[in-house]
């Protein structure tokens, strides 16, 4: 079983503190703060990292499904948007929107949409986030 890790460090109180996030692989290290999470401040935030993980996972799952079905994808570009909002019980991720643009030779629209929906429900990050509504807009580029 593969094990992946990341580390977060936070200093100070919520409003005025600051922190850093580091991936176990060393591929990314960045700062985060109250302003970068709840406002429009500089730095990253946990929801942005979830969006990156989801976009990457979905793209790979779509590629794998297409390949297994006999198609050779030329390119798959996915943007994930994580909608973070204040709710009565505190903050929550309200929904996630995946939008993908894919170039796949010799595939019809219906087959492409089926593959995209299977990737949305089958990618491990989608499964981990199953408590959150996830919508998908899949665009087949010709």
Secondary structure, DSSP 4 states (H G I P E B T S, - for coil): -----EEEEEES-TTT-EEEEEETTSS-EEEEEHHHHHSS-SSB-HHHHHHHHHHHHHHHHHHHHHHHTT--EEEEEEEEEEEEEEETTEEEEEEEEEEEEEEETT--HHHHHHHHHHHHHHSHHHHHTTTSEEEEEEEEE-
